[in-house]
Amino acid sequence: MSEPTSRPPRPVRPGPLADGRMSDPYRVGIDPASPVVPETGPSAWNIANYLTVLRLALVPVFGWLLLTHGGEQPSFRWAAFGVFAVAMVTDRIDGDLARSRGLVTNVGKVIDPIADKALVTMALVGLSSIGEVMWWVTGVVLVREWGITAIRFWVIRHGVMAANRGGKLKTLLQTFGIGFFLWPRSTLPFSGFWDALAWTLLGAAVVVTVVTGIDYLVQALRLRQTSERALRKRAERAARRADRTTP
């Protein structure tokens, strides 16, 4: 009985998968139906991404605690702060796990900032609703936050824009600023000090939020001009023009 002949690897169409920019068998240009399938990257179903999903699930719980009784019950305010703190701790843990265990995935790079923005959105809208934070502050921060998310999707075919140091500083300032606003400060000793600290941190967060937002926009525009996809398309257009002008 003769041995079955092996099929040669079938090429796939050019794109981010075939170019090696996504964790998939296609990343080296081999069809997964082929008997030769390369080792893939980490699965999107990993502990780091599970923690990110948990953070998303905590958002409505946090919002309910913050808005119950108009935010006037200290016990619910402390509970909201506790949930917020747990959610932000998971943000640190999932990032450390992803980097230390090689679990960084494109899915995680997308859903992690979405989870962060959902939590910040709920916090600022809730705090503005109960009269703690001015609405214009909430508007400026949220326009930047969701605008950057939209920009990430706008350039995702060219590459994934990960958070930079400025973005991490922004997240740190927002976390502590929002955290102090969640405290029922009027029930604490030296309430004026806690008010001043909360506003100082949130004010600094707003400034860094705007500056880093502009920086991300510049990066996105540059990425769309210099990515492999952009260069390939530019070369294809040049080749077509050359073919039309050739006698």
DARAFEN-V322905 format. One record per backbone hydrogen bond with DSSP energy under -0.5 kcal/mol. NH is the residue of the N-H (numbers start at 1). CO is the residue of the C=O. E is the energy in kcal/mol with one decimal. If there is no record, write none. Layout:
nh:NH co:CO e:E
nh:NH co:CO e:E
//
This chain:
nh:19 co:15 e:-2.3
nh:20 co:17 e:-1.4
nh:21 co:16 e:-2.7
nh:24 co:22 e:-1.4
nh:27 co:24 e:-2.6
nh:28 co:25 e:-1.1
nh:29 co:26 e:-2.7
nh:30 co:25 e:-0.8
nh:31 co:10 e:-1.1
nh:34 co:31 e:-2.1
nh:37 co:35 e:-0.8
nh:38 co:36 e:-0.5
nh:46 co:44 e:-1.5
nh:50 co:46 e:-2.1
nh:51 co:47 e:-2.1
nh:52 co:48 e:-1.4
nh:53 co:49 e:-2.3
nh:54 co:50 e:-2.3
nh:55 co:51 e:-2.1
nh:56 co:52 e:-1.8
nh:57 co:53 e:-2.1
nh:58 co:54 e:-1.5
nh:59 co:55 e:-0.6
nh:59 co:56 e:-1.0
nh:61 co:57 e:-0.6
nh:62 co:58 e:-2.8
nh:63 co:59 e:-2.5
nh:64 co:60 e:-2.3
nh:65 co:61 e:-2.1
nh:66 co:62 e:-2.3
nh:67 co:63 e:-2.2
nh:68 co:64 e:-1.4
nh:70 co:67 e:-1.9
nh:71 co:68 e:-1.5
nh:72 co:69 e:-1.5
nh:73 co:68 e:-0.5
nh:74 co:72 e:-0.7
nh:77 co:73 e:-2.1
nh:78 co:74 e:-2.6
nh:79 co:75 e:-2.0
nh:80 co:76 e:-2.6
nh:81 co:77 e:-2.4
nh:82 co:78 e:-2.4
nh:83 co:79 e:-2.3
nh:84 co:80 e:-2.6
nh:85 co:81 e:-2.8
nh:86 co:82 e:-2.3
nh:87 co:83 e:-2.5
nh:88 co:84 e:-2.3
nh:89 co:85 e:-2.1
nh:90 co:86 e:-2.1
nh:91 co:87 e:-1.2
nh:92 co:88 e:-1.4
nh:93 co:89 e:-2.6
nh:94 co:90 e:-2.9
nh:95 co:91 e:-1.3
nh:96 co:92 e:-2.1
nh:97 co:93 e:-2.9
nh:98 co:94 e:-2.3
nh:99 co:95 e:-2.0
nh:100 co:96 e:-2.8
nh:101 co:97 e:-2.4
nh:102 co:99 e:-0.5
nh:103 co:98 e:-2.4
nh:104 co:98 e:-0.8
nh:109 co:105 e:-2.0
nh:110 co:106 e:-1.2
nh:110 co:107 e:-0.5
nh:111 co:107 e:-2.9
nh:112 co:108 e:-2.1
nh:113 co:109 e:-0.5
nh:114 co:110 e:-1.1
nh:115 co:111 e:-2.5
nh:116 co:112 e:-2.1
nh:117 co:113 e:-2.4
nh:118 co:114 e:-2.4
nh:119 co:115 e:-2.0
nh:120 co:116 e:-2.5
nh:121 co:117 e:-2.7
nh:122 co:118 e:-2.2
nh:123 co:119 e:-2.3
nh:124 co:120 e:-2.8
nh:125 co:121 e:-2.7
nh:126 co:122 e:-2.1
nh:127 co:123 e:-2.6
nh:128 co:124 e:-2.5
nh:129 co:125 e:-2.1
nh:130 co:126 e:-1.6
nh:131 co:128 e:-1.2
nh:132 co:127 e:-3.1
nh:133 co:127 e:-1.0
nh:137 co:134 e:-0.6
nh:138 co:134 e:-1.6
nh:139 co:135 e:-2.7
nh:140 co:136 e:-2.5
nh:141 co:137 e:-2.2
nh:142 co:138 e:-2.6
nh:143 co:139 e:-2.4
nh:144 co:140 e:-1.8
nh:145 co:141 e:-2.8
nh:146 co:142 e:-2.5
nh:147 co:143 e:-1.6
nh:148 co:144 e:-2.4
nh:149 co:145 e:-1.6
nh:150 co:146 e:-2.3
nh:151 co:147 e:-2.2
nh:152 co:148 e:-2.4
nh:153 co:149 e:-1.8
nh:154 co:150 e:-1.9
nh:155 co:151 e:-1.7
nh:156 co:153 e:-0.6
nh:158 co:155 e:-2.2
nh:159 co:155 e:-1.3
nh:161 co:159 e:-0.5
nh:162 co:160 e:-0.9
nh:168 co:164 e:-1.9
nh:169 co:165 e:-2.4
nh:170 co:166 e:-2.3
nh:171 co:167 e:-2.3
nh:172 co:168 e:-2.2
nh:173 co:169 e:-2.5
nh:174 co:170 e:-2.6
nh:175 co:171 e:-2.5
nh:176 co:172 e:-2.1
nh:177 co:173 e:-2.7
nh:178 co:174 e:-2.9
nh:179 co:175 e:-2.2
nh:180 co:176 e:-2.3
nh:181 co:177 e:-1.7
nh:182 co:178 e:-1.8
nh:183 co:179 e:-0.9
nh:185 co:183 e:-2.0
nh:187 co:184 e:-1.9
nh:188 co:185 e:-1.6
nh:191 co:188 e:-0.6
nh:193 co:190 e:-0.7
nh:194 co:190 e:-1.6
nh:195 co:191 e:-2.2
nh:196 co:192 e:-2.3
nh:197 co:193 e:-2.4
nh:198 co:194 e:-2.4
nh:199 co:195 e:-2.4
nh:200 co:196 e:-2.3
nh:201 co:197 e:-2.3
nh:202 co:198 e:-2.4
nh:203 co:199 e:-2.7
nh:204 co:200 e:-2.2
nh:205 co:201 e:-2.1
nh:206 co:202 e:-2.2
nh:207 co:203 e:-1.9
nh:208 co:204 e:-2.5
nh:209 co:205 e:-2.5
nh:210 co:206 e:-2.1
nh:211 co:207 e:-2.3
nh:212 co:208 e:-2.8
nh:213 co:209 e:-1.6
nh:214 co:210 e:-1.9
nh:215 co:211 e:-1.9
nh:216 co:212 e:-2.6
nh:217 co:213 e:-1.9
nh:218 co:214 e:-2.1
nh:219 co:215 e:-2.4
nh:220 co:216 e:-2.5
nh:221 co:217 e:-2.3
nh:222 co:218 e:-2.2
nh:223 co:219 e:-2.7
nh:224 co:220 e:-2.2
nh:225 co:221 e:-0.8
nh:225 co:222 e:-0.6
nh:226 co:222 e:-1.9
nh:227 co:223 e:-1.8
nh:231 co:227 e:-2.6
nh:232 co:228 e:-2.6
nh:233 co:229 e:-2.5
nh:234 co:230 e:-2.3
nh:235 co:231 e:-2.2
nh:236 co:232 e:-2.5
nh:237 co:233 e:-2.5
nh:238 co:234 e:-2.2
nh:239 co:235 e:-2.3
nh:240 co:236 e:-2.3
nh:241 co:237 e:-2.4
nh:242 co:238 e:-2.2
nh:243 co:239 e:-2.2
nh:244 co:240 e:-2.1
nh:245 co:241 e:-1.6
nh:246 co:242 e:-1.0
//
